[in-house]
């Protein structure tokens, strides 16, 4: 994919999902070399469906026959049917139940996406169950497989905005039950990687976005609705979800290790909430109201290591902002799942 092939605007969900799941040449090459089936645990979330579809498309383009299996409770039957239409096998499973996890099919490649963030402050026990206990079940079931496990930049805590975001070598400083439990999740994957010689990569994602969901969509919709923008969390990272999908799938062939390699997956820019809001206010021809003042620290991740390894994102964030504005002006739907990016106390 290159910028010359990107659409000027995105008109509907079908076009959006096609673009989010369009594999790059590098992904096709990586999956062409990768042996075995791929199973995605927790596929029913915001990122899982297009990630699974990209795996199917890249495998087909590479001429590799493999099962791509999506696992979820599938409380939304429509989502399950859509995955099936895209060529993804689906299995219903509650990952908190050891007996159900034990019956999952073998797979050489595992994407571990299951997590609980929103609502974690109101249900701390379930948060730790999903974020720490479930990984132990996954690691025991898939010992010896390649595992790419999702994590988050929340493990770092807030960092000085002048430093360009937390690096992988920086000490972790999780704030709040959610962030602490995600660090616990990482420690489980690290432990089992070494104990069972399971090649593992841990991806600290911060933040993937598309037009129906993400920090850019959150800010844009608030500006469009005339709601005030809180500047307390004055900066953020954003990465086109299609680029995040591509990096995750390339991680299997290139980065999984029994040492459980950890890397940040984040956009290259430190984006100003104020400037982003001003852009959308100009596009919407609306009056912008801001509250508070920018703090000297924010939840930021430095993605330079991944950029050197994978290359820069294929889709510039300026293009995504333009797409978001057009999408909202055209009445495009929202997933109605706010990111709560502005939370500085770790409470979600």
C-alpha positions in Angstrom: 0.0 0.0 0.0 1.3 3.5 -0.8 -0.3 6.9 -0.4 -1.2 7.1 -4.1 -3.6 4.2 -3.7 -5.3 5.7 -0.7 -8.9 7.0 -1.2 -9.6 10.7 -0.9 -12.5 9.9 1.4 -14.1 6.8 2.9 -17.8 6.5 2.2 -19.1 3.4 4.0 -18.3 0.6 6.4 -17.5 -1.9 3.6 -14.9 0.4 2.1 -13.5 1.2 5.6 -13.2 -2.5 6.6 -11.6 -3.3 3.2 -8.9 -0.7 3.7 -8.3 -1.6 7.4 -7.7 -5.3 6.3 -5.8 -4.7 3.1 -2.4 -6.5 3.6 0.8 -4.8 2.6 3.4 -6.5 0.5 5.5 -7.1 3.7 2.6 -8.8 5.4 2.0 -11.1 2.4 5.6 -12.0 2.4 5.7 -12.7 6.1 2.6 -14.9 6.1 3.9 -16.7 3.0 6.9 -17.8 5.1 5.0 -18.5 8.3 4.0 -22.2 8.9 0.8 -23.2 10.6 -2.7 -21.9 11.4 -3.5 -18.6 13.1 -5.9 -18.3 16.0 -7.1 -15.0 17.4 -8.3 -15.1 21.0 -10.7 -12.2 21.8 -11.3 -11.5 18.1 -14.7 -9.8 18.8 -13.2 -6.5 19.9 -12.6 -3.3 18.0 -9.4 -4.4 16.2 -9.9 -8.2 16.0 -12.2 -8.5 13.0 -10.1 -6.5 10.5 -6.9 -8.1 11.8 -8.4 -11.6 11.2 -9.6 -10.6 7.8 -6.1 -9.3 6.9 -4.6 -12.6 8.0 -7.0 -14.4 5.6 -6.3 -12.0 2.7 -2.5 -12.1 3.1 -2.5 -15.9 3.3 -4.6 -16.1 0.2 -2.3 -13.7 -1.7 0.7 -15.7 -0.5 -0.8 -18.9 -1.8 -0.8 -20.4 1.7 -3.7 -22.6 2.8 -4.3 -22.2 6.5 -7.1 -21.9 9.0 -7.6 -18.5 10.5 -9.8 -19.0 13.5 -11.5 -16.2 15.5 -12.4 -17.0 19.1 -14.8 -14.9 21.2 -18.0 -15.2 23.2 -19.6 -13.4 20.2 -22.4 -11.6 22.1 -23.0 -9.8 18.7 -24.1 -12.5 16.3 -23.7 -10.1 13.4 -20.0 -9.7 14.0 -19.6 -13.5 14.0 -21.4 -13.8 10.6 -19.3 -11.0 9.2 -16.1 -12.8 10.1 -17.4 -16.0 8.5 -18.3 -14.1 5.3 -14.7 -12.9 5.3 -13.4 -16.5 5.5 -12.6 -16.6 9.2 -13.6 -19.7 11.1 -15.4 -18.8 14.3 -15.5 -20.5 17.7 -17.5 -19.4 20.7 -15.5 -19.6 24.0 -15.4 -18.0 27.4 -11.7 -17.6 27.9 -12.2 -17.4 31.7 -13.3 -21.1 31.7 -10.4 -23.5 31.7 -12.5 -26.4 30.3 -13.5 -24.3 27.3 -9.9 -23.1 26.6 -8.6 -26.7 26.8 -10.9 -27.7 23.9 -9.7 -25.0 21.5 -8.0 -26.3 18.4 -4.2 -26.5 18.0 -2.6 -23.6 16.3 1.0 -22.7 15.6 0.3 -19.0 15.8 -1.7 -17.2 18.5 -2.9 -13.6 18.7 -3.8 -13.0 22.3 -6.2 -10.0 22.3 -8.4 -10.7 25.3 -8.5 -7.9 27.9 -10.7 -5.7 30.0 -10.2 -1.9 30.1 -13.4 0.0 30.2 -15.4 -0.7 33.3 -12.2 -1.9 35.1 -12.6 0.6 37.9 -16.1 -0.8 38.7 -15.1 -4.4 38.5 -11.5 -4.8 39.7 -11.7 -8.5 40.3 -12.9 -9.3 36.7 -10.2 -6.9 35.4 -7.5 -9.0 37.0 -9.2 -12.2 35.9 -9.3 -11.1 32.3 -5.9 -9.4 32.2 -3.8 -11.9 34.3 -5.6 -15.2 34.8 -6.7 -15.6 31.2 -3.1 -15.2 29.9 -2.1 -18.1 32.1 -4.7 -20.3 30.6 -3.7 -19.2 27.1 0.0 -19.9 27.8 -0.7 -23.3 29.2 -2.9 -24.3 26.3 -0.6 -23.0 23.6 2.8 -23.7 25.1 5.3 -24.0 22.2 3.2 -22.0 19.7 4.2 -18.5 18.6 2.2 -16.0 20.7 1.8 -12.3 19.9 0.2 -10.7 23.0 -1.5 -7.3 23.1 -0.5 -4.9 25.8 -0.7 -1.2 26.3 1.4 1.9 26.8 -0.5 2.4 30.1 2.2 0.3 31.8 4.6 3.3 31.6 2.4 5.9 33.3 2.7 9.6 32.4 5.9 10.9 30.9 7.4 14.4 30.2 5.9 15.5 26.9 9.3 17.0 25.9 10.9 13.5 25.8 8.9 12.1 22.9 7.2 9.3 24.8 8.2 6.3 26.9 10.7 3.9 25.4 10.8 0.1 25.8 13.9 0.5 28.1 12.2 3.0 30.4 11.0 1.7 33.8 7.3 0.9 34.1 5.1 2.9 36.4 1.5 1.7 36.0 -1.2 4.0 37.6 -4.5 2.4 38.5 -5.9 -1.1 38.6 -6.2 -1.4 34.8 -2.6 -0.5 34.2 -1.3 -2.6 37.0 -3.2 -5.6 35.7 -1.9 -5.1 32.2 1.7 -5.2 33.6 0.6 -8.4 35.4 -0.5 -9.7 32.0 2.9 -9.0 30.5 4.6 -10.7 33.4 2.6 -13.9 32.8 3.5 -14.0 29.1 7.2 -13.4 30.0 7.1 -16.1 32.6 5.6 -18.8 30.4 7.7 -17.8 27.4 10.8 -18.7 29.3 9.4 -21.6 31.4 7.9 -23.3 28.3 10.2 -22.0 25.5 7.3 -20.4 23.9 8.3 -17.8 21.3 6.4 -14.6 22.3 6.1 -10.9 21.3 4.4 -8.4 23.5 2.9 -5.4 21.7 2.4 -2.2 23.7 -0.2 -0.5 21.5 -0.9 3.3 21.9 -3.3 4.0 20.2 -4.9 2.4 17.2 -7.6 4.4 15.5 -10.0 4.3 12.6 -13.1 6.3 11.7 -15.6 4.7 14.0 -13.4 4.6 17.1 -10.3 6.1 18.6 -8.9 9.3 20.0 -9.2 11.2 16.8 -12.8 10.2 16.4 -13.5 11.0 20.1 -12.1 14.6 19.7 -13.8 15.1 16.4 -17.2 14.0 17.6 -17.0 16.2 20.6 -16.0 19.2 18.5 -18.8 18.5 16.0 -21.3 18.3 18.9 -20.2 21.5 20.4 -18.9 19.8 23.6 -15.9 21.3 25.4 -12.5 19.6 24.9 -10.5 18.9 28.1 -6.8 19.8 27.6 -5.5 18.1 30.8 -4.1 15.2 28.8 -2.6 17.6 26.3 -0.9 15.1 23.9 -1.4 11.6 22.5 -0.2 9.1 20.0 -2.4 7.8 17.2 -1.8 5.0 14.6 -4.0 3.9 11.7 -5.5 0.6 12.7 -4.5 -1.0 9.4 -0.9 -0.2 10.1 -1.2 -1.7 13.5 -2.8 -4.9 12.0 0.1 -5.2 9.6 2.7 -4.9 12.3 1.0 -7.5 14.5 0.9 -10.1 11.8 4.6 -9.5 10.8 5.6 -10.1 14.4 5.0 -13.8 14.2 7.7 -14.5 11.7 10.1 -11.9 12.7 9.9 -11.0 16.4 8.6 -13.9 18.6 11.2 -15.1 21.0 11.3 -17.2 24.3 12.7 -14.0 25.8 9.3 -12.4 25.1 10.4 -9.4 23.1 8.5 -6.2 24.1 8.0 -3.3 21.6 5.9 -0.1 21.4 3.4 0.2 18.5 2.6 3.9 18.3 2.3 6.6 15.7 5.5 8.7 15.2 3.9 12.1 16.1 3.2 13.6 19.4 -0.2 15.0 18.6 -1.5 18.1 20.4 -5.1 17.7 21.6 -5.6 21.5 21.1 -4.3 21.5 17.6 -6.2 18.4 16.6 -9.4 20.0 18.0 -8.7 23.2 16.1 -8.3 21.2 12.9 -11.7 19.6 13.3 -13.3 22.9 14.4 -12.1 24.4 11.1 -13.4 21.5 9.1 -16.8 21.6 10.8 -16.9 25.4 10.8 -17.8 25.2 14.5 -16.8 27.1 17.6 -14.2 25.4 19.7 -14.4 25.5 23.5 -11.5 24.1 25.6 -11.3 23.6 29.3 -8.2 23.3 31.5 -4.6 23.6 30.4 -2.1 21.2 29.0 -0.1 19.4 31.6 3.7 18.9 31.3 3.2 15.1 31.1 1.0 12.7 29.2 0.5 9.1 28.4 2.9 8.8 25.4 4.8 6.0 23.8 7.9 6.3 21.6 7.5 4.0 18.6 10.9 4.6 17.0 12.1 1.0 17.5 9.2 -0.4 15.6 9.4 2.3 13.0 13.0 1.3 12.3 12.0 -2.3 12.1 8.8 -2.2 10.2 9.1 1.1 8.5 7.0 4.2 9.0 3.2 3.8 9.0 1.8 3.5 5.4 -1.1 5.9 6.2 -0.2 9.4 7.4 -2.1 10.6 10.4 -3.1 13.8 8.5 -4.9 11.5 6.0 -6.7 9.8 8.8 -7.8 13.1 10.3 -9.2 14.2 7.0 -11.1 10.8 6.7 -12.5 11.2 10.2 -13.8 14.7 9.4 -15.5 13.6 6.2 -16.9 10.5 7.9 -18.6 12.5 10.6 -19.8 15.2 8.2 -21.4 12.4 6.2 -23.1 10.9 9.2 -20.9 7.9 9.4 -21.6 5.6 12.4 -19.7 5.4 15.6 -18.9 2.2 17.7 -20.0 4.3 20.7 -17.0 3.2 22.7 -15.2 6.3 24.0 -11.5 5.8 24.6 -11.3 7.9 27.8 -7.9 9.0 26.6 -8.2 12.1 28.8 -8.1 10.1 32.1 -5.0 11.0 34.0 -5.7 8.9 37.1 -5.8 5.5 35.4 -9.5 5.1 36.2 -11.4 3.6 33.2 
